[in-house]
Amino acid sequence: MRRSAPADNPRLSTLDGVLQAAGRELVTSQSGGLLLTTSSVFGGDFLLSRIVASADPFHTVGVQGTLSFSGVPYAPLAPLLQDSPDIDFESELEVLSAVRERIERLTNGKSCVVVVRNPEHLDTASIAVLTRLAESAHIGLLIRSGPRSLIPLELEIALADGFIEEVQIPVLTAADITEYFADILGGTLPTLSSTLIRDVIGGSPVLLEMVTRDGQIKDLLQLRDGVWILPRELTLTDRMAEQIFRLIAAYGPQETDVLLTVALAHQIPLEVVVNLWGVEPVNSLLLEGALSQQEDAGQIWLRAAPPILGAAIRQRVEPFRSRRLWESVHHYLGDLTNTPGIIHRVMWKLSVGVTVDDGDVLTSAVMANRLDLPDTAALLLRLLPSDTSADPTGVAAAAEVQRARAEFYDGRTDLALSRLRNLVLSDPGPEVMTSVVNLTFQINLATGMGTSALAQAIRRRTAVSPAGTSAENTVVWWLARDLQQLAAGIIPEVPVVESNGLPADPRVALFWHLVAGELHCRRGDLSASTRELGLALDLVLDHEPLRNYGGHVLTRLMFLMAGGGFWEELTALQAKVTDGRAPWIKRLIGFWDVVDGLTALRRGRPESALAHFRTAIVVLRERDIKQFRPLAVSLAAYTSWLIGDPSLQGYVGEYRRLTHWGPSERRMLAEAYLGVVGDPSADPSARQANAMTPEAASPQVRAELSVLLVQGGSGSAVDVGIGITAELSDPRARSLHTVLTALADGNASRLVEAAEFCLEQGQELLVPVCLGGLLTPSAGSNSPGVRSASKLLSQLDPELQRVHPQLAALRQATRLTPREATIAADVAAGKTTKQIAREHGVSIRTVDGHVESILTKRGLSSRKDIGKAPR
């Protein structure tokens, strides 16, 4: 069910807070006024009206500079001088008095805001009068300017002196947007969605509010179980688009034509625009921030900025104007080779009624899928034939492959596989069959589904292969065979990557790095595995034709980094792909929160982890492209069990109702997590259907399985886990090995060392296991184990200290008695032992005993540390 955001919320947004503060300052401060330098595209006039509304003056006066009168003294002040026809313009004092008298008559001595527009065209004399005018307590000066570089020197001096202050409109971060959705709109926004929204709006709080506070927001966003679900593609409502489009209404005809043309084409070479319209409008739009420029392959390209402005323009531009602009520039667009440029060129042609060749439509659909735009791809594919029985050009069969890909990217994997099976039966040519095999293989790697369809497609592709297949293609097939074996847990006898050098062709090299990465993973070397997968990702980012593999490479890489505990590398990777270089990461929403949840869990923040898992599950219920929902549900159940959250049974029930469980290793992990909470499997037949045995899983997965068995009460699994982790070098495996060997040894000092090692490796969730081993039933509150455990406890995240059940005994053992708490406060206050003993009527020896107990419970070394320790 769709629901709109709450209409009334007492919380102020970041933008509301800034604008209300500016309005109050405008009418109450002793400073001269405020300067607003935000450009039109970022809502300069919108902000100005909000500031004036917040100031709520008795009267508002407008002053505007104009280029044609910029050299005429006092020309902008004419509306304020209409009552003084005989004024001596040679006297600044007389002009100032006349203006003050006019404002006095308008306001009767009450508050007034003078709004100044286009200050770059004000003459020096007018600026002098306005700044003197603003010295009056009841008059505020609000200056609306474009780029800061155009501000006159006199105003710059006033700014430097502090007489005029600049309104600082914040540029929102992804975290700001997450907070906005939670506090203002009342719902959780997935982590990756926050980043994507920030990029789309350019960090503008104005554009964020224009989109999210529209009454039609329910048509753009869905609120499901407290989580905001964004569409795959940015489709604004008509009202939203109109509001944003209105921001550029003040631009001149040339600037408007330039901006509309660039937006409709997505991007155009700078030299083309300059040749058609000249330098001035381009520079003006660049200064305003309505255009951005980017260098690629030695050429400078112009784009509409931020992207939401381009989307609004494409939605609102009139057909007649669009056709006129197309006629002006279309012969310059034929050489566009970048993916978005080709898509927008075809969409522009279609929108103005120009006939488009089927081949160009198919190419655009292929590229839309590369950019993870399945809705756009589906729209284009509707224009192409689907009858493969009468398909002399092969366009219909190729279009069917792209329809299947769009369905897969939209989370309809069963439908995509059904379409591919039918296509195989239709006997397409070798080229289409190769595409069928590639897509089916990609689906199988990502989801574990389609194994029989893949085998059928490979047999058919082999049967129709032409004679004389190139050696390069042979290498690709060998690599694909090895990758399929590795995915099934089988290490090839002679891996291709160890018998052949790195190929020069990017596509073959991509498969080479994928196979090398999976081979290292199967052998337990996660560092080498993530390095190879990182090289594969670089190839995807650098070569547009490889973008269809980006989702698989990135999910595998992030999952291995999180699983191995490579936290710094994971953070760097996430930053790398969220800087605009990987538009296809939209399909990873949901999975991203699974990784963030796993990271938070292992770093000792189980409540935060559960929030991430909940968000992931809601998103993946809608669209689970890579079958991560089973693991997300099992992790949520495990985390709920760990901290005693009442949602446990709900997640167990959801897991039982699943019909797909993802690839074999992930299914093993999911079932193992459910086994810990007391529900071993959703369906015994599903476990039997799992093609991979635990013995065939990667060493890291086998290590996790053994640890979960230990947690479930299997004592024999300790030795198994020690054996598996002995030769592994990733931070997670080393931490597991250290903890398991310490538990097997049972020595208190070994347990302390193990806990300290886990803290260093960022595996904080393992620390309570060690601390629990330090607290034997016979250990008193003053035992050495308690002191060591208490010291470690203070280094854990407060969230873990509060909710982890294994720390309950430690919290009880380290809780100060009322008398100890009083004496601790006395010691912290600097009182001596004698003073404390006298005040409480006890012996010095008794006080010393209490101090020793305090030191033990808080893990401190001396009494001087008591005052420094947190209470």
HELIX and SHEET records of a PDB file:
HELIX    1   1 THR A   14  THR A   28  1                                  15    
HELIX    2   2 SER A   40  PHE A   42  5                                   3    
HELIX    3   3 GLY A   44  ALA A   55  1                                  12    
HELIX    4   4 LEU A   67  PHE A   69  5                                   3    
HELIX    5   5 ALA A   75  LEU A   80  5                                   6    
HELIX    6   6 GLU A   92  THR A  107  1                                  16    
HELIX    7   7 PRO A  119  HIS A  121  5                                   3    
HELIX    8   8 THR A  124  LEU A  133  1                                  10    
HELIX    9   9 ARG A  148  LEU A  150  5                                   3    
HELIX   10  10 LEU A  153  ASP A  161  1                                   9    
HELIX   11  11 ALA A  174  TYR A  180  1                                   7    
HELIX   12  12 PHE A  181  LEU A  185  3                                   5    
HELIX   13  13 THR A  191  ILE A  201  1                                  11    
HELIX   14  14 PRO A  205  THR A  212  1                                   8    
HELIX   15  15 ILE A  217  ASP A  219  5                                   3    
HELIX   16  16 ASP A  238  PHE A  245  1                                   8    
HELIX   17  17 ARG A  246  ILE A  248  5                                   3    
HELIX   18  18 PRO A  253  ALA A  265  1                                  13    
HELIX   19  19 LEU A  270  TRP A  277  1                                   8    
HELIX   20  20 VAL A  279  GLU A  288  1                                  10    
HELIX   21  21 PRO A  307  ARG A  316  1                                  10    
HELIX   22  22 PRO A  319  VAL A  329  1                                  11    
HELIX   23  23 HIS A  330  TYR A  332  5                                   3    
HELIX   24  24 THR A  339  SER A  351  1                                  13    
HELIX   25  25 ASP A  358  ARG A  370  1                                  13    
HELIX   26  26 PRO A  374  LEU A  381  1                                   8    
HELIX   27  27 VAL A  395  TYR A  409  1                                  15    
HELIX   28  28 THR A  413  LEU A  425  1                                  13    
HELIX   29  29 PRO A  430  THR A  447  1                                  18    
HELIX   30  30 THR A  451  VAL A  464  1                                  14    
HELIX   31  31 ALA A  471  ALA A  487  1                                  17    
HELIX   32  32 VAL A  496  SER A  499  1                                   4    
HELIX   33  33 PRO A  506  ARG A  522  1                                  17    
HELIX   34  34 LEU A  526  ASP A  542  1                                  17    
HELIX   35  35 GLU A  544  TYR A  549  5                                   6    
HELIX   36  36 GLY A  550  GLY A  564  1                                  15    
HELIX   37  37 TRP A  567  VAL A  577  1                                  11    
HELIX   38  38 PRO A  583  LEU A  588  5                                   6    
HELIX   39  39 PHE A  591  ARG A  602  1                                  12    
HELIX   40  40 PRO A  606  GLU A  622  1                                  17    
HELIX   41  41 ARG A  629  ILE A  643  1                                  15    
HELIX   42  42 LEU A  648  ARG A  656  1                                   9    
HELIX   43  43 SER A  664  VAL A  676  1                                  13    
HELIX   44  44 PRO A  684  GLN A  688  1                                   5    
HELIX   45  45 PRO A  694  ALA A  696  5                                   3    
HELIX   46  46 PRO A  699  GLN A  711  1                                  13    
HELIX   47  47 ALA A  717  THR A  725  1                                   9    
HELIX   48  48 PRO A  731  ASP A  745  1                                  15    
HELIX   49  49 ALA A  748  GLU A  760  1                                  13    
HELIX   50  50 GLU A  764  LEU A  766  5                                   3    
HELIX   51  51 VAL A  767  LEU A  774  1                                   8    
HELIX   52  52 PRO A  784  LEU A  793  1                                  10    
HELIX   53  53 PRO A  798  VAL A  803  1                                   6    
HELIX   54  54 PRO A  805  LEU A  807  5                                   3    
HELIX   55  55 ALA A  808  ALA A  813  1                                   6    
HELIX   56  56 PRO A  818  ALA A  828  1                                  11    
HELIX   57  57 THR A  833  HIS A  840  1                                   8    
HELIX   58  58 ILE A  844  ARG A  858  1                                  15    
HELIX   59  59 ARG A  863  ASP A  865  5                                   3    
SHEET    1   A 5 HIS A  59  GLN A  64  0                                        
SHEET    2   A 5 CYS A 112  ARG A 117  1                                        
SHEET    3   A 5 ILE A 139  ARG A 144  1                                        
SHEET    4   A 5 GLY A  33  LEU A  36  1                                        
SHEET    5   A 5 ILE A 164  GLU A 166  1                                        
SHEET    1   B 2 GLN A 222  ARG A 224  0                                        
SHEET    2   B 2 VAL A 227  ILE A 229 -1                                        
SHEET    1   C 3 GLN A 267  PRO A 269  0                                        
SHEET    2   C 3 GLN A 299  ALA A 304 -1                                        
SHEET    3   C 3 LEU A 291  ASP A 296 -1                                        
END                                                                             
